[in-house]
Amino acid sequence: MSKDATLEHEAVKAYRDQFKLNVNLGFREDIISTVTNLELWKTVLANWGYWKEAKWNKFNPRNVKGLLSEYDLRERQSKRANVTNGQSVEFRPNDQNNPARLPERRDSRVSVLRQRERVDVRSGGQTLDDILAQAMQRLSKTG
């Protein structure tokens, strides 16, 4: 594919339209070879960010490898959901139940609170905060 033809590919156009950035030839070829579902790609581009403390933060749009990884993950999840259900699922980007919808990122405040509430079975039912408090007490006694 020539340089001009890669600029005209629909997936590359979607990237350029979303972020108002040009992408180098190598990444254009990566986008062309990876993206097979244009609607899913547009959803990934539109949702390239995360919630943190009730605020939407955007990831760096120049991180094309990250975008392609996110697209690949969503595509596999979407295919797995279609196989599990045994039927084809209509793609609706704004549907809350859509497997292609981007979840909240791991580093959000809500996720940290959920991790603290989680109970570790191996520790006899203690929460993470209890275990950390005991460890701090032991350190203060030895120090």
N, C-alpha and C positions, 0 to 999 in steps of 0.2 A: 504494500500500500504506500503510495507516495505521501509526502508531507502534507500536501493540500487535501488529499482525500481523508487523512486522519482528522483534520480540522473540521470536516463536514460530517463526521460520524455523529449520530444522535446522542450517544452517551457523553461524548466530549463536549458537544454543544450544551447539553444540560449542565455540565460542570461549569463551563464558561459563563452561561447565563446566570447560574445561581451565585457564583462567587466573584464574577467580573474579573477573572484572572485567566491568563494563558498558562498552558501546561506544556512541558517540554515533550519532545517526540517519544522518548522512552516511556514516559507515563501515559501518553496518549495511546500508545500501542498496548500497554498494560490494561488500560480502561477498556479498550476495544475488545481485547481477548477475554476479559473477565466478565463484563456486563452483558447479560443475556436478557434480563428483565428490566426494561427501561423504566417502568412505573416504580418498581422497587428501588432502583438507583436514584430516581428523583426524590423518593421518600427519604432515603439515607442522606442525600445532600441537604434536604430541607431540615432534617432533624439532627444535624451534625453539631451536637452540644450536649449539655447535661444540666440537671437541676442541682443547685447547691444553695442551701439556706433560702429557699423560696425565690431564687433568682436564676434565670436561664443564662448559662455561660456557653459561649461558642468555642468549639475546638478550632485549632489552626486549619484553615481551609487548604493550606499548601501541603498538608499531610495526606497525600494521595494514597500512600500505602495503607494508612489507617482507614481511610474511606473504603478502599477496596476490601480490606479485612472485615470491616463492619458489613459491607454489602454481602460478602461471601457467607458470613455467619447468618445473616437474615435470610439469605436465599436457602441455605441448608435447613434452617428452622422452618421456613415456609414449606419446603418440599417434604420434610418430616411430618409436619402437621397434615398435609394433604394425603400422605400415605397412611398415616394413623387413622384419619377419618374415613379413608376409603373412597373419597370423592374429591372432586375439584372444588376449590374454594375461590369465590370471586374476590379479586384484590380490591380492597377499599382502604386507602392510606389512613383515613381518619377514624376508622373503626377501632374501638378500644379492645376488641377481642381478636384483632388481626395479629397473627404471629409475627408479621413483618414489622410491627410497630416497635419503635425503639424504647427499651425500658429505661428506668432511672439508673444512672450510673452508680457504681459501687462506692465512690467517695462522697456520696451525698450524706447529709446529716441524718436523714431518716435511716439509711442503711447502717450507720454507725450505732445509732440507738438500738436498732433491731439486733445487731451483733452483741451488744452489751447485755441484752435481755435473754439471749440464747443460753440454754443450760447445757453444761458439759456433763455427759453421762459418766465419763471416767472419773470426774472429780466429786462424785457423790451428790450431784444435784446443785452444786454451787454455781452462781453466776460468775461471769468474767470479772465483774467489779469486786466480788468477794475474794476471788483468787488473787487479784492484783493487790487488794488491801492486806491480805495475809502475807504476801511476798514482801511488801513494803515494811511491814512490822518486823519480819525476820531480818531484813537488811538493816533496819535501824538498831536492832538488838545486837547484831554482830559487829556493827561499825562503830 
